[in-house]
Amino acid sequence: MIQFVETDQQKRRLYQLSEESAFGCKMAAFVRSYGFDKGFACFWLEDKSPCAYCLMDGQLILSGVPQDAAEARQFLLAVGPEAVMAPAAAAKALGLAPTMQGEVLKKDLPSAAPLPPPPGEAPIREIHGLLEACGMAGEFEPFYLDLSLKLRRGTALALTEYRDKTLVGCAVASSVSVRGAVLSALAVDGRLRGQGIGSRLLQGAEACLPGKTLYIFREEDKNAPFYRKHHYTHEDDWVYTKLKEDAHGTLL
């Protein structure tokens, strides 16, 4: 049975499960950032399997594979998410056709004293501009609100590199939990690729997250040799499925 997370026991179980996978790491960062009392962030657990669900601003993240696929499909219909991100095995069980897909990479980082985060406020507008130029960003306002809050609460990390006062590279870990982190963006100005900027930013992010497992949701056919060179290994496969259109007819 899929149950809404509301008791202390359920919250503790969700915390425990969320530290066991890349998908769970995203959930853990949401909980640590927003808590359980926000209407735009809801969480559910299956009572007899290590499967958890998080609905955040219309997107449902699923960690684990549902024990009862029929019940899970009914749950999706009832919740009505705009999009679903799930392990490939779960998406298959639910009959979800991929809009995007790829592999989850991971690297267990050695324990060490963490580097301090960069001083001052992160240049979120510049970071968004670079990501947008690289085809890696959505609308600015939700990006800014989410990243700025997570940076203040220590559940995200943003690193940058400049040339002549111009941002030329950035690395963003948008989900940082107790035991893991998700590197959601690594971008370099297209005119300066191949000069080691991406490698320096990746190594800098790793140095800031010692002792954690760093996950990457690598999109199919993108950057595989780069991450293999940096010793990231296959952990799982992911599927992202768009289910609805917004009011302007744009798929979310």
C-alpha positions as CSV (number, residue, x, y, z in Angstrom):
1,M,0.0,0.0,0.0
2,I,1.2,3.5,-0.9
3,Q,1.0,5.8,2.1
4,F,1.3,9.5,2.5
5,V,4.3,10.4,4.7
6,E,3.1,12.1,7.9
7,T,4.1,10.2,11.0
8,D,7.6,10.5,12.6
9,Q,8.2,6.9,11.9
10,Q,7.4,7.3,8.2
11,K,9.6,10.4,8.0
12,R,12.6,8.5,9.6
13,R,12.0,5.6,7.1
14,L,12.0,8.0,4.2
15,Y,15.2,9.6,5.4
16,Q,16.8,6.1,5.5
17,L,15.6,5.0,2.1
18,S,16.5,8.3,0.5
19,E,20.2,7.8,1.3
20,E,20.4,4.6,-0.8
21,S,20.1,5.8,-4.4
22,A,20.5,8.8,-6.7
23,F,16.8,9.2,-6.9
24,G,16.5,9.1,-3.1
25,C,19.3,11.7,-2.9
26,K,17.0,14.1,-4.8
27,M,14.2,13.4,-2.3
28,A,16.5,13.9,0.7
29,A,17.7,17.3,-0.5
30,F,14.0,18.3,-1.0
31,V,13.2,17.3,2.5
32,R,16.2,18.9,4.0
33,S,15.5,22.1,2.1
34,Y,11.7,22.4,2.3
35,G,10.6,20.1,5.1
36,F,7.4,18.0,5.1
37,D,4.9,20.8,5.6
38,K,4.9,22.5,2.2
39,G,2.0,21.9,-0.2
40,F,4.2,21.9,-3.3
41,A,6.4,19.0,-1.9
42,C,4.6,15.7,-1.0
43,F,6.1,12.3,-0.1
44,W,4.8,8.8,-0.1
45,L,6.1,5.4,0.9
46,E,5.2,1.8,0.0
47,D,4.7,0.0,3.3
48,K,6.1,-3.4,2.2
49,S,8.9,-2.4,-0.2
50,P,11.8,0.1,-0.3
51,C,10.0,2.3,-2.8
52,A,9.3,6.1,-2.2
53,Y,7.6,8.9,-4.2
54,C,8.2,12.6,-4.1
55,L,5.9,15.1,-5.9
56,M,7.6,18.5,-6.3
57,D,6.0,21.3,-8.4
58,G,4.3,18.8,-10.6
59,Q,7.2,16.4,-11.2
60,L,7.1,13.0,-9.5
61,I,10.4,11.3,-8.6
62,L,10.3,7.6,-7.8
63,S,13.0,5.8,-5.9
64,G,12.9,2.0,-6.2
65,V,10.6,-0.3,-8.1
66,P,6.9,-0.6,-7.1
67,Q,5.9,-3.9,-5.6
68,D,2.4,-3.7,-7.1
69,A,2.6,-2.1,-10.5
70,A,-1.2,-1.9,-10.9
71,E,-1.5,0.0,-7.6
72,A,1.3,2.3,-8.6
73,R,-0.3,3.1,-12.0
74,Q,-3.6,4.0,-10.2
75,F,-1.6,6.2,-7.8
76,L,-0.1,8.1,-10.8
77,L,-3.5,8.6,-12.2
78,A,-4.7,10.0,-8.8
79,V,-1.8,12.3,-8.2
80,G,-1.7,13.5,-11.8
81,P,2.0,14.6,-12.2
82,E,3.1,16.5,-15.2
83,A,6.3,14.4,-15.5
84,V,7.8,11.4,-13.9
85,M,11.5,10.6,-13.3
86,A,12.2,7.0,-12.3
87,P,14.6,4.1,-12.5
88,A,14.2,2.4,-15.9
89,A,12.9,-0.8,-14.3
90,A,10.2,1.2,-12.5
91,A,9.3,3.1,-15.7
92,K,9.0,-0.2,-17.5
93,A,6.7,-1.7,-14.8
94,L,4.5,1.4,-15.0
95,G,4.4,1.4,-18.8
96,L,6.0,4.8,-19.1
97,A,7.5,5.7,-22.5
98,P,10.7,7.7,-22.2
99,T,10.8,11.3,-23.3
100,M,14.5,11.3,-22.2
101,Q,16.7,8.5,-20.8
102,G,20.2,7.7,-19.8
103,E,22.4,6.1,-17.2
104,V,23.0,7.0,-13.6
105,L,26.7,7.2,-12.9
106,K,28.3,7.2,-9.5
107,K,31.6,7.7,-7.8
108,D,32.3,7.1,-4.1
109,L,34.5,10.0,-3.0
110,P,37.2,9.4,-0.4
111,S,36.9,10.9,3.1
112,A,38.8,14.1,3.7
113,A,38.4,17.5,5.1
114,P,36.0,19.3,2.8
115,L,37.0,22.4,0.9
116,P,35.0,25.4,2.1
117,P,32.2,26.6,-0.2
118,P,33.0,29.6,-2.4
119,P,32.8,32.9,-0.4
120,G,30.0,35.3,-1.2
121,E,26.7,34.7,-3.0
122,A,26.7,32.4,-6.0
123,P,26.2,34.3,-9.3
124,I,22.9,32.5,-10.0
125,R,21.9,34.7,-12.9
126,E,25.2,34.2,-14.7
127,I,25.1,30.5,-14.0
128,H,21.6,30.3,-15.5
129,G,22.8,32.3,-18.5
130,L,25.6,29.9,-19.2
131,L,23.4,26.8,-18.7
132,E,20.8,28.4,-21.0
133,A,23.5,29.0,-23.7
134,C,24.5,25.3,-23.4
135,G,20.8,24.2,-23.7
136,M,20.7,23.0,-20.1
137,A,18.3,25.5,-18.3
138,G,14.6,26.1,-18.0
139,E,12.9,29.2,-16.8
140,F,15.0,31.5,-14.6
141,E,12.6,32.2,-11.7
142,P,12.1,28.6,-10.4
143,F,15.8,27.9,-11.0
144,Y,16.8,30.9,-8.9
145,L,14.3,30.3,-6.1
146,D,15.2,26.6,-5.7
147,L,19.0,27.0,-6.0
148,S,19.3,30.0,-3.8
149,L,17.3,28.3,-1.0
150,K,19.3,25.1,-1.3
151,L,22.6,27.0,-1.3
152,R,21.6,28.8,1.9
153,R,20.6,25.5,3.6
154,G,23.7,23.6,2.5
155,T,21.8,21.2,0.2
156,A,23.3,22.4,-3.0
157,L,26.7,23.5,-4.3
158,A,27.7,25.9,-7.1
159,L,31.2,26.4,-8.4
160,T,32.3,28.7,-11.2
161,E,35.4,29.6,-13.3
162,Y,36.0,33.0,-14.9
163,R,38.1,34.4,-17.7
164,D,38.5,38.2,-17.8
165,K,35.5,38.6,-15.5
166,T,33.3,36.5,-17.8
167,L,31.8,33.2,-16.5
168,V,33.2,30.4,-18.7
169,G,32.3,27.3,-16.7
170,C,30.1,26.1,-13.8
171,A,29.3,23.0,-11.8
172,V,26.0,22.7,-9.9
173,A,25.1,20.0,-7.5
174,S,21.5,20.7,-7.0
175,S,20.9,17.9,-4.4
176,V,23.2,17.3,-1.4
177,S,22.2,14.9,1.3
178,V,24.0,13.4,4.2
179,R,25.6,10.5,2.2
180,G,25.2,11.6,-1.4
181,A,25.0,14.4,-3.9
182,V,23.7,14.8,-7.5
183,L,25.8,16.8,-9.9
184,S,23.0,18.2,-12.1
185,A,25.0,20.5,-14.4
186,L,28.5,20.8,-15.6
187,A,28.8,23.4,-18.3
188,V,31.6,25.1,-20.2
189,D,31.5,28.0,-22.7
190,G,31.5,26.2,-26.1
191,R,34.5,28.3,-27.4
192,L,36.7,27.1,-24.5
193,R,36.0,23.4,-24.3
194,G,39.0,21.1,-24.3
195,Q,41.0,23.3,-22.1
196,G,40.5,21.4,-18.8
197,I,37.8,23.7,-17.4
198,G,35.2,21.0,-17.0
199,S,37.7,18.7,-15.3
200,R,38.8,21.3,-12.8
201,L,35.2,22.1,-11.9
202,L,34.3,18.4,-11.5
203,Q,37.4,17.9,-9.3
204,G,36.5,21.0,-7.3
205,A,33.0,19.7,-6.7
206,E,34.4,16.3,-5.6
207,A,36.7,18.1,-3.1
208,C,33.8,19.9,-1.6
209,L,31.8,16.7,-1.1
210,P,34.3,14.2,0.5
211,G,33.0,10.9,1.8
212,K,29.8,11.1,-0.2
213,T,28.6,9.2,-3.3
214,L,28.4,11.7,-6.2
215,Y,25.7,10.8,-8.7
216,I,25.3,12.0,-12.3
217,F,22.1,11.5,-14.4
218,R,24.0,11.3,-17.8
219,E,21.7,11.8,-20.8
220,E,21.9,9.1,-23.4
221,D,24.8,9.6,-25.9
222,K,26.3,12.6,-24.0
223,N,29.7,12.9,-22.3
224,A,30.3,9.2,-21.6
225,P,34.1,9.3,-22.3
226,F,34.5,12.3,-20.0
227,Y,33.0,10.7,-17.0
228,R,34.6,7.4,-17.6
229,K,38.0,9.2,-17.6
230,H,37.1,10.6,-14.2
231,H,36.3,7.1,-12.9
232,Y,32.5,7.3,-12.8
233,T,30.8,3.9,-13.1
234,H,27.3,2.7,-14.0
235,E,24.8,2.5,-11.2
236,D,21.4,2.4,-12.8
237,D,19.4,3.6,-15.8
238,W,16.9,6.5,-15.6
239,V,13.8,7.5,-17.6
240,Y,12.1,10.9,-17.7
241,T,8.5,10.9,-19.1
242,K,6.4,14.0,-19.8
243,L,2.7,13.3,-19.2
244,K,1.0,16.7,-19.6
245,E,1.2,20.0,-21.4
246,D,1.2,23.3,-19.6
247,A,-1.4,26.1,-20.2
248,H,0.6,27.4,-23.2
249,G,0.7,24.0,-24.8
250,T,4.4,23.4,-24.0
251,L,5.4,20.0,-22.8
252,L,6.9,20.0,-19.3
